[in-house]
């Protein structure tokens, strides 16, 4: 009885707030129009023909050898990349959390009132190296490592041709995609598993050690069982990222077809939009199924399995038989990743890659702007990303606020649909927008002007980055006591004023973090917008992909180098801003 009365009171308060009701209606319309509608159109195109419901489109694409081969190839790559990325990420996370990594010890003389005091500092070199490796995939385009792999191990590669004298194209195909995607996605697993390992209570493992168990026995019987849901979570996230990846298979896949590249070629090569829509539905079903398992089963099980915050500090492993081999493995892997990324700016300095490695030149950087529309590409990419970022950050915080702080019937719909974009591959979303808006809404001509414009690119940027910002905002809002906002309501403030003057300042760090994340994801996006870009708009990632496909690796590296500098600089500036002007800074000062 009391519960129903409370719900009725909440509904009454909500209906008495026109700003809140209007915000909810606008959000529902936005999510329905730009997430659900394109996906629904794909389903209609796939199952509906001139004579009504039909499976003829699916029968036609299933009869294509290239499509059936692409499904098998995609699943094989996804499973192997998921396993390898999870294992490498676990290795890095375990070493950072459990192992005392050898570092450089330095002695400094500190002036004291009665003389000088020698103070010893331990410099964790490996910790800095791990952070750099985890940061690089975030601030770089998703296909940079494919360029590096070709330039190092391709037919004209530095290592294969000039050091080993090998002339073949074995880097292309299955193993090339697997290696590149593993190096690209394992930092995601590393960041996920590092947090899980830190939350395991060390007393559980120490109790097993006190009973005489070896370190290997403790790991396999205590640590690993607690990590299994987290490992499954990391595997599924990486699997989804792998099968949805478009750029890496496009550049280094060669004749090895995947679903994402097959869908792209079905539109751009065969001009078969209906067939591409059906292929996109198949890919969507795979990723959506994996996302549901990851989101609603493994995430909940992970939270219930771990013991929570550690009761005391963990005693790091100092046994040299453990620390030295693990440190060497991680160092080699991290150094290789950094070498691959360093190859990009170096590759932009050679006149012709693979034929003459000297003398160095900056001519490609000049030609980026003088011959290849570089200025327009960077301007368009920067402006569109800059417009999309605050919209994404604000929408994310509003959705988070409604989900955490408000009770209404459509709350579950808003949360589910805003997170749905995380499970939709970029290529699928691109096909959905083509089918949904090229002829207007339901082919009525309404909103047809969106198709081919810069506005639709901004919308795609917003939709793709929305889940990340929403998850961050939900986590931050759950830490704020509702009495803080209720006191503002009691003083006569409406919902808009409370959100802008009370809630948003308290989650300023999450808002700013969502802002920079949205900017980085937008400016480095490729799969979702490759099918929507028109000749009137130049984007950096599209230019890089175009030159890489042509084999013009030096000019592609010049574009990529400038893009990495822009994104890395943006992240550093935003982190500096958060450090000195964010909420956490004010709390520390208080």
PEZIMO-V261937 format. One record per backbone hydrogen bond with DSSP energy under -1.0 kcal/mol. NH is the residue of the N-H (numbers start at 1). CO is the residue of the C=O. E is the energy in kcal/mol with one decimal. If there is no record, write none. Layout:
nh: <NH;NH>
co: <CO;CO>
e: <E;E>
This chain:
nh: <5;6;7;8;9;10;11;12;13;14;15;16;17;21;22;23;24;25;26;27;28;29;30;31;32;33;34;35;36;37;39;40;41;42;43;44;45;46;47;48;49;52;54;59;60;61;62;64;68;69;70;71;72;73;74;75;76;77;78;79;80;81;82;83;84;85;86;87;88;89;90;91;92;93;94;95;96;97;98;99;100;101;104;106;108;110;112;115;117;119;121;123;125;128;129;130;131;132;133;134;135;136;139;144;147;148;149;150;151;152;153;154;157;158;159;160;161;162;163;164;166;172;173;177;178;179;180;181;182;183;184;185;186;188;189;190;191;192;193;194;195;196;197;198;199;204;206;207;208;209;210;212;213;218;219;220;221;222;223;224;226;227;228;231;232;233;234;235;236;237;238;239;240;241;242;243;244;250;251;252;253;256;257;262;263;264;265;266;267;268;269;270;272;276;277;278;279;280;281;282;283;284;285;286;287;288;289;290;291;292;293;294;295;296;297;298;299;301;302;303;304;305;306;317;322;323;324;326;327;328;329;330;331;332;333;334;335;336;337;338;339;340;341;342;343;344;346;347;348;349;355;356;361;366;367;368;370;371;372;374;377;378;379;380;381;382;383;384;385;386;387;388;389;392;393;394;395;396;397;398;399;400;401;402;403;404;405;406;411;414;415;416;417;418;419;420;422;423;429;430;431;432;433;434;435;436;437;438;441;443;444;445;448;450;453;458;459;460;461;462;463;464;465;466;469;470;471;472;473;474;475;476;477;478;479;480;484;486;487;489;490;492;493;498;499;500;501;502;503;504;506;507;508;511;512;513;514;515;516;517;518;519;520;521;522;523;524;530;533;537;543;544;545;546;547;548;549;550;552;553;556;557;558;559;560;561;562;563;564;565;566;567;568;569;570;571;572;573;574;575;576;577;578;579;580;581;582;586;587;588;589;590>
co: <1;2;3;4;5;6;7;8;9;10;11;12;14;17;18;19;20;21;22;23;24;25;26;27;28;29;30;31;31;32;35;36;37;38;39;40;41;42;43;44;52;49;47;55;56;57;58;61;64;65;66;67;68;69;70;71;72;73;74;75;76;77;78;79;80;81;82;83;84;85;86;87;88;89;90;91;92;93;94;95;317;99;123;121;119;117;115;112;110;108;106;104;123;124;125;126;127;128;129;130;131;132;135;141;143;144;145;146;147;148;149;150;154;151;152;152;157;157;158;159;160;169;252;173;174;175;176;177;178;179;180;181;182;185;185;186;187;188;189;190;191;192;193;194;195;201;202;203;204;205;206;209;208;214;215;216;217;218;218;219;222;223;224;227;228;229;230;231;232;233;234;235;236;237;238;239;240;246;247;248;249;253;255;258;259;260;261;262;263;264;265;265;266;272;273;274;275;276;277;278;279;280;281;282;283;284;285;286;287;288;289;290;291;292;293;293;294;297;298;299;300;301;302;98;319;319;320;322;323;324;325;326;327;328;329;330;331;332;333;334;335;336;337;338;339;341;342;343;344;346;352;352;349;362;363;364;366;367;367;368;373;374;375;376;377;378;379;380;381;382;383;384;385;388;389;390;391;392;393;394;395;396;397;398;399;400;401;402;408;410;411;412;413;414;415;416;419;420;425;426;427;428;429;430;431;432;433;434;446;440;441;439;445;447;450;454;455;456;457;458;459;460;461;462;465;466;467;468;469;470;471;472;473;474;476;477;481;482;483;485;486;489;488;494;495;496;497;498;498;499;502;503;505;507;508;509;510;511;512;513;514;515;516;517;518;519;520;526;529;534;539;540;541;542;543;544;545;546;547;551;552;553;554;555;556;557;558;559;560;561;562;563;564;565;566;567;568;569;570;571;572;573;574;575;576;577;578;582;583;584;585;586>
e: <-2.2;-2.2;-2.2;-2.3;-2.2;-2.3;-2.3;-2.1;-2.5;-2.1;-2.6;-1.2;-1.7;-2.1;-2.6;-2.3;-2.4;-2.2;-2.4;-2.4;-2.5;-2.3;-2.6;-2.9;-2.3;-2.5;-2.5;-1.3;-1.8;-2.7;-1.2;-2.7;-2.5;-1.6;-1.7;-2.4;-3.0;-1.8;-2.2;-2.0;-2.9;-1.5;-3.1;-2.5;-2.3;-2.3;-2.4;-1.1;-2.0;-2.2;-1.8;-2.1;-1.7;-2.6;-2.7;-2.3;-2.3;-2.6;-2.8;-2.5;-2.2;-2.9;-2.4;-2.2;-2.8;-2.8;-1.8;-2.3;-2.7;-2.6;-2.4;-2.2;-2.2;-2.5;-2.9;-2.1;-2.1;-2.3;-2.9;-1.2;-2.4;-1.2;-1.8;-2.6;-2.8;-3.2;-3.4;-1.6;-2.5;-3.2;-3.2;-2.9;-1.7;-1.6;-2.1;-2.9;-2.1;-2.0;-2.2;-2.4;-1.4;-2.0;-1.4;-1.4;-1.3;-2.0;-2.7;-2.1;-2.4;-2.0;-2.9;-1.9;-1.8;-2.2;-1.5;-1.5;-2.0;-1.1;-1.1;-1.9;-4.2;-1.7;-2.1;-2.3;-2.5;-2.5;-2.2;-2.8;-2.3;-2.3;-1.7;-2.7;-2.2;-1.1;-1.2;-2.6;-2.3;-2.0;-3.0;-2.0;-1.2;-1.3;-2.7;-1.9;-1.1;-1.4;-2.5;-1.9;-1.1;-2.0;-2.4;-1.8;-1.9;-2.6;-2.4;-2.5;-2.3;-2.1;-1.8;-3.2;-1.4;-1.4;-1.4;-2.9;-2.6;-2.2;-2.6;-2.6;-2.4;-2.3;-2.3;-2.8;-2.6;-2.2;-2.6;-2.5;-1.5;-1.7;-2.0;-2.8;-1.3;-2.2;-1.0;-2.5;-2.5;-1.8;-2.6;-2.0;-1.2;-2.7;-2.3;-1.6;-2.8;-2.1;-2.2;-2.0;-2.3;-2.5;-1.8;-1.7;-2.2;-2.6;-2.5;-1.7;-2.3;-3.0;-2.1;-2.0;-2.5;-2.3;-1.8;-2.5;-3.1;-2.4;-1.3;-2.2;-1.5;-2.0;-2.5;-1.9;-1.5;-1.7;-1.9;-3.2;-1.8;-2.8;-1.7;-1.7;-2.5;-2.4;-2.3;-2.5;-2.5;-2.6;-2.2;-2.9;-2.8;-2.2;-2.1;-2.4;-2.4;-2.2;-2.1;-2.8;-1.5;-1.2;-1.6;-2.5;-1.0;-1.8;-1.5;-1.6;-3.3;-1.6;-2.6;-1.6;-2.0;-2.3;-1.8;-2.0;-2.5;-2.8;-2.3;-3.1;-2.5;-2.5;-2.9;-2.6;-2.1;-2.3;-2.2;-2.3;-2.1;-2.7;-2.8;-2.6;-2.6;-2.6;-2.0;-2.4;-2.7;-2.5;-2.4;-2.5;-2.5;-2.5;-2.7;-1.1;-1.6;-2.3;-2.3;-2.5;-2.6;-2.0;-1.5;-1.1;-1.6;-1.6;-2.3;-2.5;-2.2;-2.4;-2.2;-1.9;-2.6;-2.2;-2.2;-1.7;-2.8;-2.1;-1.7;-1.5;-1.5;-1.4;-2.1;-1.8;-2.2;-2.1;-2.4;-2.4;-2.7;-2.6;-1.6;-1.3;-1.6;-2.3;-2.3;-1.8;-2.4;-2.5;-1.9;-1.8;-2.7;-1.7;-1.2;-1.6;-1.3;-2.3;-1.8;-2.1;-2.4;-1.9;-1.9;-2.4;-2.5;-2.5;-2.6;-2.1;-2.1;-3.1;-1.1;-1.3;-1.0;-2.3;-2.9;-2.6;-2.6;-1.9;-2.3;-2.3;-2.3;-2.0;-2.5;-2.7;-2.0;-2.5;-1.4;-1.6;-1.4;-2.1;-2.0;-2.6;-2.4;-2.2;-2.4;-2.3;-2.0;-1.2;-2.2;-1.8;-1.8;-2.6;-1.8;-2.1;-2.4;-2.7;-1.9;-2.2;-2.6;-2.2;-2.2;-2.6;-2.9;-2.3;-2.1;-2.3;-2.3;-2.5;-2.4;-2.6;-2.3;-2.3;-2.7;-2.2;-1.8;-2.7;-1.7;-1.4;-2.3;-2.1;-2.1;-2.3>
